Amino acid sequence: MGNISIGTPLQWFMVDFDTGSSDLWVRSSHCTSNCTGFRKYNSAASSTYVANGTQFTIVYGSGAFATGFLSIDTLTIDGIAVAHQAFGDCTDVYGMSSDAFDGILGLGYPGATSDGEKLVFYNMWSLSLIPQPIFSFYLNPDPTAASGGELIFGSVDSTKYTGAIVYIPVVIQMYWEFIMTSVQVESTIVTSSAYAVADTGTSLILGPTPSVAAINLALGGTYDSSSGM
């Protein structure tokens, strides 16, 4: 998660940067459901707001959803100002009341967007706001660290890896889906070729029961029948 701002002057929001979805939304000042304790976008307070009003709904695989209407305003991420960015101005949010974020910024493909509007990352590139059409994540493996990681638009942090980056083809341009040749735990190959999705919006490893059971066994984990994990 990280901070973004929308509008002029800046209105700040904590969002989940999610490669498993494509839309940007935040809670609206008109929000009537699951809004308490979250920051909300107030279009009346922004001089760069442009009304759109198209109905907006996004449903996630967990069953959670957000609904409202589209608005257009300037989005700013770490000094990068993306003018005329469409986003969901959400009045009803279900299934995410216990989460720490005010909204979600999707980084998936345009094919997965629910509203057909141009996505944040694609706007950054088309407006020449970033030097390369790439973004990169680093997830800090130390849970006690002050920083949970980093997201870079337009570049990579070469101090966070060794060797050369290997690029692999995306199977279907909806999600960041690719073919894994295998999964290896130390010296043991626990499952063979399979399709996988790189999803920063979840901390879980999900998959077919035999494959996950083999990974679990190799890691020395235990199975909780009550949660199915």
Residue, then its C-alpha position, 0 to 999 in steps of 0.5 A: m500500500g502507499n499514498i496517492s493524492i487526487g484533486t487540487p489542492l491535494q486530497w490524500f488516500m492510502v491505496d492498495f496497488d493491485t496488479g490483480s485488477s485494473d481500476l482506480w477507485v476511492r471512497s466518495s464524500h457521498c459514501t453511505s456504506n462502509c465509509t466510517g474511518f476512511r478518507k473520502y474524495n470531495s469533488a466540491a473541494s477540487s478546482t480540477y474536478v470534471a464531472n462524468g457521472t457514468q455508473f461504476t461497479i467493480v467486483y473482486g474474486s473474493g466477492a467484495f465490490a465497490t460501486g459509485f460513479l466515475s469522476i475525473d481529476t488530477l491524480t498525483i503519485d510521488g510528484i507525478a501528476v496525471a491530469h484528467q484521470a478517470f476513477g471510481d468515486c465510490t458511494d458503496v463498498y462491501g467486503m473491505s471494511s476491515d482493510a486499511f486502505d481507502g481505495i485500490l489502484g489497479l495495475g492490470y491490463p485494459g482488458a480487465t477494466s470495468d469502465g473502459e476508461k484509460l488506466v493510470f499506468y497507460n496515462m503515465w506513459s502516453l503523457s510522457l510522465i515516465p521514461q519507460p513503459i514498465f513498473s516494478f515492485y519490491l516486497n520487503p521480506d522483513p515484517t519488522a522493517a519500517s518500509g514494506g517495499e517499493l513501487i517504481f513507475g518507469s524504472v527498476d531499483s537495481t539494488k534490489y536484485t542480482g543478475a539480469i532481469v528475465y522477461i517472460p511472455v504474458v499468456i492473456q492480456m487481462y492479468w499478469e498471467f504467465i507459465m511457470t515451468s515448476v515450483q522449487v523449494e530448496s532442492t525439491i521440485v514440488t510441482s510442474s508446469a502451470y499457469a500463474v498470476a502475479d497479484t500484489g493485491t493478495s498475500l496468499i499462494l492459491g492453486p490446485t489442491p495437489s500443488v498447494a499441498a506439495i508446496n505446504l509439505a515441502l515448507g513444513g506447514t500445517y493445514d487448517s481445515s476450518s479456513g481451508m488454508 
